[in-house]
Amino acid sequence: DNSLTRLNRVTGLSDVGISTIRSNPEFNIVLVGYVNGNLDIIQNSTITNITDIKNSSVVGDKRIRHITFYENSAFLSTGVGIIDFNLERQEVKDTYNILPTGAISINETAILNDTLFAATEDGLYMGSLSRDLTIFNNWMQDLSIPEPFGEVRNVATNLGNTFINQPEAEPA
């Protein structure tokens, strides 16, 4: 009927400072990510709040920057790594830290075939979803991009291709 329902903190959302919103028609849900790591799930006019990331003891930027859906998972890009969120159970399944030194800030993720790509502040990383991505050795850095150690702000896939967005290097 083309009517609108406004949602905010007063009408059901759990927090302020929305950083990203994504919908998944297959699960008939909308995920709302916040700057503090809070996550709301909107499904059939019901809002469920998930505080696992916000309340975790992990130190760092918990902002949910981007959400990628794949099968029954939502991959949440955060400043403390990639959070694999199980949509059916509505719980955090795993956290992927792709470097041996710990967390790296993830700007965005994308999937092509069975490969998860991660756009980070230090380049583009990739890992096969058929492997245990909680083990940092299962991630590889893509050294073929123009600035392999520079920031990759965005990554997307379409028709068998991977696209990235890197800021231009500033002149010295």
N, C-alpha and C positions, 0 to 999 in steps of 0.2 A: 504493500500500500504506500510505499515511498515515505513512510513516516520516520522520524528520527527520534532516537532515545539518547539523551545526553547522560554520560557517565562522568562522575567526578568523585572526589573523596566523600562528599556528602551523600551521593546516590549509590555508593557501593564499592568504588575502587578503594584499595587499601592504603594508598600513599599518594604523594605528589612527586613531581620530577620525572615524568615519563621520558624514557630515552629511546624506546623503540616499540612498535606494535606490528604483529604479524598474524595473519589468519591462516588456518589450515582447514579447507573445506572437507577433506576426507574424515577428519575427526570432529568437524563442526565446532571448532574452538577458535578463540582469539587469545593470543598471549600478549600481555602487556608487561614490558620490562622497564625497570626504574633505575635511576642513577645510583641508588644505594644497594642494588642487587635484589631488591624485592621483585616478585613475579606474581602477576594475577593471571588466572585462567578464567576466561568468560566462555561458558558453555550452557546453551539452553536457558538464558536469562539468569544463570547462577554464576556468581563470582567466587572463585576459590583462591585464597592467598597462599603462596608458597614462600616461606621465609628462610629456607635452607641456605641459600647463598648469602643473603643479607646477614644472617646470624652466625655464619660459619666463622671459625677462628682464623681463617686465612687472612693475612694482612695484605692490603693492596686495594686497587681500584676495582670494585665489584660491579661497576656500571655494566648493564646489559646493553651492548652496542648493536647487536644484530642477532637475528634468529634465522636459522636454516632448518627446514623440515626434511626429514628423510625417513621413510618407512614409519616406525613408531617412535622415532626420536625427534627432539628439537635440539639442535646444537646452538648453544648460547655463547656468543662471542663476548668475552669480558676482559678486563685488565689483569685478571689472575689466571687466564687460560680459557680453554673451551669446556663448557659444561654440557655433558650429554644428559638431557632430560627425557625420561621415559613418559610418553604421552598417555599410555594406557594406565600405568600405575600412578601417574602424576607425582613422580619423585625423581630426584637426582640419581642417575645411574653411575656416572663416572665423571672425573675431571681429567682433562688432557693437558699436561704441561709438556710442551714440545722441545724444551731445552733441558740439558742436564743441570743447569744452574738454577732451575726453578721456573717460575711463571714468566711468561712473556705476554705483553699486551696484544690481544687479538682484536683487530678492527672488524673483520667480517669473515665468513666462511662460505664455501660453495662446494657442490658435489658434482663430479663427472664420473660416470660409471660407478666404480667402487672406491673412488679416491676422494678424500676430504681435503680441500685446499683451505689454507689459513693465511689471510692477509694480515701481516704483523708490522710492527714498527721497525723490525729488522729484516724484512724480506718476505718472500712467499715460501710457505712450507706445505708439504703434502704427505698424506699417509693413507695407506690402504685400509678401508673399513673391514676387510677380512682379517686384519691383524689386530693385536691388542695395542690400541693407541695410547693406553696409559703408560706404556714403556716408551721413553723418549727416543730410543734407538730405532723405533719403527716410523719415525718422521724423517723426511729428507728436505733439505733446502733446495729450491729451484735456482740454480746458478745460471740459467739460460736467459733470464730476464735482463732488461737494460741496466738496471742498478740492483744487482742481486742482494746487496746488504743494506739497501735503502728502504725506507718505509713503503709499504704497499697499503694504500687506503681502502681499496675495494677489490673484490674478486667476484666474477660471475661466470657462469657456464651457459652455453647455448649451442645447440646443433653440433655437439662434439668438440667445441672449442672452449678454451679458457681465456677470459679477458681480465686484465688487471688495470688498476689506476695507480700510478706512482706520481708523486709531486715532482716537479722539475727541480733538479739540483740547483741550489743557490750559488751564484758565482762567488769565488773566494775574494 
